[in-house]
Amino acid sequence: MLQSAAGMLVELKRLVRYRAWARGHPAFLLSQAFDRERNLRCRFTDEDHLRAAAQWLTAAQDSQSDGGVAGRYQLNRGWTSSYPETTGYIVPTFLALSRAFPEAGFRERAERAVGFLLSVQLPDGGFPGLEIADNRTAPSPFNTAQILHGLTAWHRETGDEVVRIAAERAVEWLLGLQDPDGAFRRYAYEDRASTYSAYLSCRLAEWGNHAADRAALAAARRHLDWTLAHRRPNDWIVLAGFDEDQHGADEAFTHTIAYTLAGILTTSEILDRNDGIAAVAAAAERLARRLELSRFLPGLIGGDWRGRSGYACLTGNCQIALIWFRLHGLSRNLRLVNAALKAIDLVKLAQPMRNPNPGLFGGIPGSDPVHGSYIEGAVPNWAAKYFIDALLEKRRVMTELRTEPARLAATAGTVRGPIVPGPATAPTRRLNTVMLTTVRSQKVPQMLSAWRGRDIGKLTVVVEHPVTESAPARLRRHLRNEGLSWIATRLSAANDSAVEPAAQDGPPVDVPTYCRSRGIALLETGPIDSADAVAAIKALGPDLGIHAGAGLLRRPLIDAFRLGVLNAHMGLLPAYRGMNVAEWAALEGAPVGCTVHLIDSGIDTGPILAMQRVDIAGCGSIAALRDAVDRAQLALLGDIVGSIAGGRMPEPLAAAEPPGPQYFQMHRISS
């Protein structure tokens, strides 16, 4: 009770601090906890989201009289002052928007931003850190490098001589700061170096490549070597955090992780450094896996690649999506494109698309929810910048994928056919077979229908009943994600059902009813990997298990079966592990097929007993593709079970190659 009251007090104080009464604030704050899927339900397109973010960026620039872009819109006080650093790297974004929307005046906005930057350059060639209202005199190497990025883009676009001179002065100042080991420590907090300064040195590489400046390229090379020396065996790059606290805790925001990786990647591409590209690719795979497993990208990540926050850093989502797209461009990798699309979707959900306040409409909050620790309670300009960059790059990548020639199925590699039987053994008793499933899965009816008339042993079906969510928790979840539309949908469904009940075709709704109606032995359990469930299954004396819609199995349960647990997989192992692999293989132009294997503690890594390629030439849809592979895998699994029931355990096939990457659910593109 006291904890609940304390929590309410915290929320009330936050509402006061965020000026819940200000224009547009009530709707924005309500959206943080209610109807989170509103944008999805409203079917906003990528074009809608792009234009809204561009409009927010114009509002941020128009809020200032000096041509710079306001650093952020803060809920507690509104627009802040111009931010030289981020205005610098917004210049290339304005130029990209001018190409996307030629009549919208974005080139003129870039010119105004450049004018502001030239006006604040310091006599030594550096540029001030922080926002202009907070500092006009103290230089910042990192911020100077981001402004150099904008000047480089403008000079590349216009050949402006004044800008060239300003850029050269900035480069000369930066070169004078670099330490002999390649690091940049001077003017950093307590003169401590950070590896995210890779995003500083890559701007030197960029300028060096543009202006044929060998000194700038050499400095970038030295810093790349220094940064890569901080790479661990698990692909984590040490000192990627913002400050000493994060360095000490061995963690970093996704924002600075992305700075580090994007900096390494940019410099490595310019200098033809395959070691740098490989380091980024390995780390990017770790981040993609974290996104897929967590179903969001935690804003704070530790050196073990595990999430350390319940909030997302939306800027980091966009930056990392850009890295995934770039890696795909270097070496075709649709799994990374898939992750990028999901990361962008999560940002789109958080973007205020119907708000009367120009400081909120179209902007991207620092954290999601907005009270997260990264740029708490604010909408920063760099989040909108990277979101725009990511949407434009998504547009380019998807156009390229849609127009590329169809890829024919690869013919390389051996696809082993049906079964290599082991030596016959005279069964001393009938095989004790156990199917593992969940209450709503239809795998058991499908399998038994496909195997009608086949001896599969003495069968028991184990049905897992998942832990049920309480009604209040379910209501809170639906209201958070769907708002009042969920109630309307439920009422509509109830009315439709009352008018004309739908016909019940096919198998019964739940497995227990199906089994009882056919006299099949049944064991109902709680969570299937619980100690009680494992003990109950062991008591059956099981010989062979068949995975029939259950979840992941852990070692104690697997070990309960004398011969192991069989699984039919809709892909050719070991190359295609994980989810949606029939679609993935077809998309990547690889052979499509199915595999029967024994389950181990990994993901689709157990001994392979049989494989079969499936002809998909006549499949005109994903549903037809899945149906063809599903029919093949059921038949192949039936053959294996029949062989084992007849006393012949198939010999595992020798692995032709190491396990491939794990595939995750394929993104469904809506815009």
FIVO-507370 format. One record per residue (C-alpha): residue in one letter; x, y, z. Coordinates in steps of 0.2 Angstrom, whole numbers, padded with zeros to 4 digits, always signed. Example, Ala and Ser with C-alpha at 12.3 -4.5 7.8 and 13.67 -1.06 7.14 Angstrom:
a+0062-0022+0039
s+0068-0005+0036
***
This chain:
m+0000+0000+0000
l+0014+0012+0005
q+0024+0007-0011
s+0008+0011-0022
a+0006+0028-0013
a+0024+0032-0016
g+0023+0027-0034
m+0008+0038-0037
l+0018+0053-0028
v+0032+0050-0040
e+0020+0051-0055
l+0012+0066-0049
k+0028+0075-0047
r+0033+0070-0064
l+0017+0077-0072
v+0020+0094-0063
r+0038+0094-0069
y+0033+0090-0087
r+0019+0104-0086
a+0005+0092-0090
w-0006+0107-0093
a+0004+0114-0107
r-0002+0114-0125
g-0001+0096-0132
h+0007+0089-0116
p-0008+0080-0109
a-0010+0070-0125
f+0008+0066-0126
l+0010+0060-0108
l-0006+0050-0110
s+0001+0041-0125
q+0016+0036-0114
a+0005+0024-0105
f-0011+0022-0115
d-0015+0016-0133
r+0004+0013-0138
e-0001+0005-0154
r-0011+0021-0160
n+0000+0025-0174
l+0000+0007-0180
r-0019+0007-0180
c-0020+0023-0189
r-0010+0016-0203
f+0002+0030-0205
t+0015+0027-0219
d+0033+0029-0219
e+0030+0045-0229
d+0019+0051-0216
h+0032+0048-0202
l+0046+0056-0213
r+0036+0072-0216
a+0031+0073-0198
a+0049+0072-0192
a+0055+0084-0206
q+0042+0096-0200
w+0048+0095-0182
l+0066+0098-0187
t+0060+0114-0197
a+0050+0119-0181
a+0066+0117-0171
q+0076+0128-0183
d+0062+0141-0184
s+0062+0142-0165
q+0079+0151-0166
s+0084+0167-0174
d+0102+0163-0177
g+0100+0149-0190
g+0105+0135-0179
v+0093+0121-0174
a+0087+0120-0156
g+0095+0106-0146
r+0078+0099-0139
y+0061+0103-0134
q+0060+0100-0115
l+0044+0096-0107
n+0048+0107-0092
r+0052+0123-0102
g+0050+0121-0120
w+0063+0124-0134
t+0081+0126-0129
s+0094+0136-0138
s+0104+0131-0154
y+0116+0117-0153
p+0131+0119-0164
e+0136+0100-0164
t+0120+0093-0169
t+0116+0107-0181
g+0132+0102-0189
y+0127+0084-0193
i+0109+0090-0197
v+0116+0099-0212
p+0118+0083-0222
t+0100+0078-0217
f+0093+0094-0223
l+0102+0091-0240
a+0095+0073-0241
l+0078+0080-0237
s+0080+0093-0251
r+0083+0079-0263
a+0068+0070-0256
f+0057+0085-0256
p+0064+0098-0268
e+0051+0111-0266
a+0051+0111-0247
g+0066+0123-0245
f+0077+0111-0235
r+0093+0117-0245
e+0090+0135-0239
r+0089+0128-0222
a+0105+0119-0224
e+0113+0135-0229
r+0106+0145-0214
a+0113+0131-0203
v+0130+0133-0211
g+0130+0151-0208
f+0126+0149-0190
l+0141+0137-0188
l+0153+0149-0197
s+0148+0162-0185
v+0152+0152-0169
q+0169+0145-0175
l+0182+0149-0162
p+0199+0158-0166
d+0209+0142-0164
g+0198+0133-0177
g+0188+0123-0165
f+0169+0124-0161
p+0161+0126-0144
g+0153+0112-0135
l+0135+0111-0127
e+0121+0122-0133
i+0125+0140-0137
a+0116+0147-0122
d+0127+0137-0111
n+0144+0139-0119
r+0152+0150-0133
t+0170+0149-0129
a+0176+0132-0123
p+0180+0120-0138
s+0175+0102-0139
p+0184+0090-0151
f+0169+0078-0153
n+0157+0092-0157
t+0170+0100-0169
a+0171+0084-0178
q+0152+0083-0180
i+0152+0101-0187
l+0166+0096-0199
h+0154+0083-0205
g+0142+0096-0210
l+0155+0108-0217
t+0161+0093-0228
a+0144+0089-0234
w+0141+0107-0239
h+0157+0110-0247
r+0155+0094-0257
e+0138+0101-0262
t+0143+0119-0266
g+0162+0120-0267
d+0160+0135-0255
e+0178+0142-0252
v+0173+0150-0235
v+0167+0133-0229
r+0183+0125-0236
i+0194+0137-0226
a+0183+0134-0210
a+0184+0115-0212
e+0203+0116-0214
r+0205+0126-0198
a+0194+0114-0189
v+0205+0099-0195
e+0221+0107-0191
w+0215+0110-0173
l+0209+0092-0171
l+0225+0085-0178
g+0235+0095-0164
l+0225+0087-0150
q+0228+0069-0155
d+0239+0059-0143
p+0254+0049-0149
d+0244+0032-0146
g+0230+0039-0157
a+0217+0043-0144
f+0209+0060-0141
r+0210+0065-0123
r+0212+0084-0122
y+0196+0093-0118
a+0187+0077-0113
y+0180+0075-0096
e+0195+0073-0084
d+0206+0070-0100
r+0199+0052-0101
a+0197+0044-0119
s+0182+0036-0125
t+0180+0024-0139
y+0165+0033-0146
s+0177+0046-0152
a+0178+0034-0167
y+0164+0045-0172
l+0176+0060-0171
s+0190+0052-0181
c+0179+0046-0195
r+0175+0064-0199
l+0194+0067-0201
a+0194+0052-0213
e+0179+0059-0222
w+0187+0075-0224
g+0204+0067-0229
n+0195+0057-0242
h+0186+0072-0249
a+0200+0084-0249
a+0215+0072-0252
d+0221+0077-0234
r+0234+0064-0230
a+0237+0070-0212
a+0218+0069-0208
l+0218+0051-0215
a+0234+0046-0205
a+0226+0053-0189
a+0210+0043-0193
r+0220+0027-0196
r+0229+0029-0179
h+0213+0032-0170
l+0205+0016-0178
d+0220+0006-0172
w+0218+0013-0154
t+0199+0009-0155
l+0201-0009-0161
a+0213-0012-0147
h+0199-0010-0135
r+0189-0024-0143
r+0185-0040-0132
p+0184-0058-0138
n+0164-0056-0136
d+0165-0042-0149
w+0161-0028-0135
i+0171-0012-0137
v+0177-0006-0120
l+0175+0013-0116
a+0160+0016-0127
g+0150+0024-0113
f+0147+0043-0111
d+0156+0045-0095
e+0167+0037-0081
d+0151+0030-0073
q+0147+0020-0088
h+0165+0015-0091
g+0166+0009-0073
a+0149-0001-0075
d+0155-0008-0092
e+0139-0002-0101
a+0134+0011-0113
f+0119+0019-0121
t+0115+0012-0138
h+0117+0030-0144
t+0136+0029-0140
i+0138+0011-0145
a+0131+0017-0162
y+0143+0031-0162
t+0158+0019-0159
l+0152+0006-0173
a+0147+0019-0186
g+0164+0028-0183
i+0174+0012-0185
l+0164+0007-0200
t+0165+0024-0209
t+0184+0025-0207
s+0186+0007-0211
e+0177+0009-0228
i+0187+0024-0232
l+0204+0016-0228
d+0199-0002-0234
r+0201-0009-0217
n+0193-0026-0217
d+0197-0029-0199
g+0187-0014-0194
i+0172-0019-0205
a+0173-0037-0197
a+0173-0029-0179
v+0157-0019-0183
a+0148-0034-0192
a+0151-0045-0176
a+0145-0032-0164
a+0130-0028-0176
e+0125-0046-0175
r+0125-0046-0156
l+0114-0031-0156
a+0102-0039-0169
r+0101-0054-0158
r+0097-0043-0143
l+0083-0034-0152
e+0075-0050-0157
l+0076-0059-0140
s+0071-0044-0130
r+0058-0038-0144
f+0065-0021-0141
l+0082-0013-0140
p+0086-0009-0122
g+0093+0009-0121
l+0107+0004-0110
i+0117-0012-0114
g+0131-0020-0104
g+0147-0028-0109
d+0139-0045-0109
w+0127-0038-0123
r+0112-0040-0111
g+0100-0026-0108
r+0102-0015-0093
s+0086-0004-0094
g+0068-0005-0097
y+0067+0010-0108
a+0073+0012-0126
c+0085+0025-0132
l+0076+0029-0149
t+0091+0038-0156
g+0101+0022-0154
n+0087+0012-0163
c+0089+0023-0178
q+0108+0024-0178
i+0110+0005-0176
a+0097+0003-0190
l+0108+0013-0201
i+0123+0002-0197
w+0113-0013-0201
f+0108-0006-0218
r+0126-0001-0222
l+0132-0019-0218
h+0119-0026-0229
g+0125-0015-0243
l+0143-0022-0240
s+0138-0040-0239
r+0120-0044-0243
n+0112-0048-0226
l+0093-0048-0225
r+0093-0053-0207
l+0101-0037-0203
v+0088-0028-0214
n+0075-0037-0205
a+0081-0031-0188
a+0083-0013-0195
l+0065-0013-0200
k+0059-0019-0183
a+0070-0006-0174
i+0062+0008-0185
d+0045+0002-0182
l+0048+0004-0163
v+0052+0022-0166
k+0037+0025-0176
l+0026+0019-0162
a+0033+0033-0151
q+0032+0047-0163
p+0018+0059-0159
m+0008+0060-0175
r-0007+0070-0169
n-0002+0084-0157
p-0005+0102-0158
n+0011+0107-0151
p+0025+0110-0164
g+0038+0105-0151
l+0030+0088-0150
f+0022+0084-0166
g+0033+0073-0177
g+0047+0073-0164
i+0056+0058-0157
p+0058+0057-0138
g+0075+0054-0131
s+0069+0039-0122
d+0054+0028-0123
p+0045+0030-0111
v+0050+0048-0111
h+0055+0047-0092
g+0069+0035-0096
s+0087+0040-0092
y+0093+0045-0109
i+0088+0063-0112
e+0074+0062-0099
g+0059+0072-0102
a+0064+0079-0119
v+0063+0078-0138
p+0081+0080-0145
n+0085+0086-0162
w+0097+0072-0166
a+0084+0059-0163
a+0073+0067-0177
k+0089+0068-0188
y+0094+0050-0186
f+0075+0044-0188
i+0074+0054-0205
d+0091+0047-0210
a+0085+0029-0206
l+0068+0031-0216
l+0077+0038-0231
e+0089+0024-0231
k+0075+0011-0228
r+0067+0019-0243
r+0083+0016-0254
v+0086-0001-0247
m+0068-0007-0250
t+0068+0000-0268
e+0084-0009-0272
l+0077-0025-0265
r+0061-0024-0274
t+0069-0021-0291
e+0083-0033-0290
p+0082-0049-0301
a+0074-0064-0293
r+0087-0075-0285
l+0086-0093-0290
a+0088-0107-0277
a+0106-0111-0274
t+0112-0128-0280
a+0128-0129-0270
g+0129-0141-0256
t+0121-0158-0253
v+0103-0160-0248
r+0102-0177-0240
g+0086-0187-0243
p+0076-0198-0232
i+0082-0210-0219
v+0098-0219-0216
p+0092-0233-0205
g+0102-0240-0191
p+0104-0258-0187
a+0088-0267-0184
t+0084-0272-0166
a+0070-0283-0160
p+0059-0273-0150
t+0056-0280-0132
r+0040-0270-0130
r+0030-0258-0139
l+0038-0240-0141
n+0032-0228-0128
t+0029-0212-0137
v+0025-0195-0130
m+0020-0180-0139
l+0023-0163-0131
t+0011-0149-0135
t+0002-0134-0128
v-0017-0132-0126
r-0021-0122-0141
s-0008-0130-0154
q-0015-0140-0168
k+0001-0150-0171
v-0006-0166-0163
p-0022-0167-0174
q-0011-0162-0189
m+0002-0176-0186
l-0010-0189-0181
s-0021-0186-0197
a-0006-0187-0208
w+0000-0203-0200
r-0017-0212-0200
g-0014-0230-0200
r+0004-0230-0196
d+0011-0238-0180
i+0019-0224-0169
g+0019-0234-0153
k+0009-0232-0137
l+0005-0214-0137
t+0003-0201-0123
v+0000-0183-0127
v+0007-0171-0114
v-0002-0154-0114
e+0006-0139-0106
h-0006-0126-0099
p+0004-0109-0098
v+0003-0098-0083
t-0013-0088-0085
e-0012-0069-0085
s-0023-0061-0071
a-0038-0051-0078
p-0032-0034-0071
a-0015-0037-0079
r-0023-0042-0095
l-0034-0027-0095
r-0019-0015-0091
r-0009-0023-0106
h-0023-0021-0118
l-0026-0003-0113
r-0008+0001-0114
n-0006-0006-0131
e-0023-0003-0139
g-0032+0010-0129
l-0051+0010-0129
s-0051+0003-0146
w-0048-0014-0138
i-0065-0013-0129
a-0074-0007-0145
t-0066-0022-0154
r-0072-0034-0140
l-0089-0027-0141
s-0090-0028-0160
a-0084-0046-0159
a-0097-0051-0146
n-0111-0043-0157
d-0105-0052-0173
s-0104-0068-0163
a-0122-0066-0157
v-0129-0062-0174
e-0122-0077-0183
p-0110-0090-0175
a-0096-0095-0186
a-0095-0113-0192
q-0083-0124-0182
d-0073-0133-0195
g-0057-0143-0193
p-0050-0150-0177
p-0057-0146-0160
v-0052-0129-0152
d-0041-0137-0139
v-0030-0153-0138
p-0037-0161-0122
t-0055-0161-0130
y-0047-0169-0146
c-0038-0182-0136
r-0052-0187-0125
s-0064-0189-0140
r-0052-0201-0148
g-0047-0211-0132
i-0029-0205-0133
a-0020-0205-0116
l-0018-0188-0109
l-0006-0179-0097
e-0010-0161-0093
t+0004-0151-0084
g+0009-0133-0079
p+0025-0126-0087
i+0032-0141-0096
d+0050-0138-0089
s+0045-0137-0071
a+0051-0150-0059
d+0034-0157-0057
a+0030-0158-0075
v+0047-0167-0079
a+0044-0179-0064
a+0026-0183-0071
i+0033-0186-0089
k+0047-0197-0082
a+0034-0208-0073
l+0027-0212-0090
g+0043-0221-0094
p+0045-0212-0111
d+0056-0219-0125
l+0053-0206-0139
g+0047-0189-0138
i+0039-0179-0152
h+0039-0160-0152
a+0021-0155-0157
g+0020-0137-0153
a+0028-0135-0136
g+0040-0121-0133
l+0059-0123-0130
l+0064-0138-0120
r+0078-0138-0107
r+0090-0152-0103
p+0081-0161-0089
l+0066-0164-0099
i+0076-0169-0115
d+0085-0182-0104
a+0069-0190-0098
f+0067-0198-0115
r+0077-0214-0118
l+0079-0211-0137
g+0077-0192-0137
v+0065-0180-0143
l+0061-0178-0162
n+0057-0161-0170
a+0052-0157-0188
h+0059-0141-0194
m+0053-0131-0209
g+0071-0128-0216
l+0087-0137-0221
l+0099-0138-0207
p+0111-0133-0201
a+0110-0118-0212
y+0093-0112-0208
r+0090-0112-0189
g+0076-0103-0180
m+0059-0095-0186
n+0051-0092-0203
v+0065-0102-0211
a+0055-0108-0226
e+0052-0089-0231
w+0070-0084-0227
a+0077-0098-0238
a+0065-0093-0252
l+0069-0075-0250
e+0088-0078-0250
g+0087-0089-0265
a+0093-0104-0256
p+0086-0122-0257
v+0069-0124-0247
g+0066-0140-0238
c+0063-0148-0221
t+0073-0157-0208
v+0070-0170-0194
h+0082-0169-0180
l+0084-0173-0162
i+0082-0159-0150
d+0097-0153-0139
s+0099-0138-0128
g+0103-0127-0143
i+0091-0119-0156
d+0089-0132-0170
t+0107-0139-0167
g+0103-0157-0162
p+0109-0172-0173
i+0101-0172-0190
l+0091-0188-0195
a+0084-0184-0212
m+0082-0169-0224
q+0071-0167-0239
r+0071-0153-0252
v+0054-0146-0257
d+0050-0140-0274
i+0041-0123-0272
a+0040-0118-0290
g+0021-0118-0290
c+0019-0108-0274
g+0012-0091-0277
s+0011-0085-0259
i+0019-0087-0242
a+0004-0098-0236
a+0006-0110-0251
l+0025-0111-0247
r+0022-0115-0229
d+0009-0127-0233
a+0021-0137-0245
v+0035-0137-0233
d+0023-0142-0219
r+0016-0157-0228
a+0033-0163-0232
q+0040-0161-0214
l+0025-0171-0207
a+0028-0185-0220
l+0046-0185-0216
l+0043-0185-0197
g+0031-0199-0199
d+0044-0210-0209
i+0056-0207-0195
v+0044-0211-0181
g+0038-0227-0191
s+0056-0232-0193
i+0060-0230-0174
a+0043-0239-0169
g+0049-0254-0181
g+0065-0255-0171
r+0077-0245-0182
m+0084-0229-0175
p+0091-0219-0190
e+0109-0215-0190
p+0113-0196-0187
l+0120-0188-0203
a+0137-0181-0202
a+0137-0162-0201
a+0142-0155-0218
e+0145-0137-0211
p+0144-0128-0195
p+0127-0121-0189
g+0121-0106-0198
p+0115-0090-0190
q+0098-0090-0180
y+0084-0083-0190
f+0070-0074-0181
q+0052-0069-0186
m+0052-0060-0203
h+0046-0042-0203
r+0030-0039-0212
i+0032-0023-0222
s+0016-0012-0222
s+0023+0004-0229
***
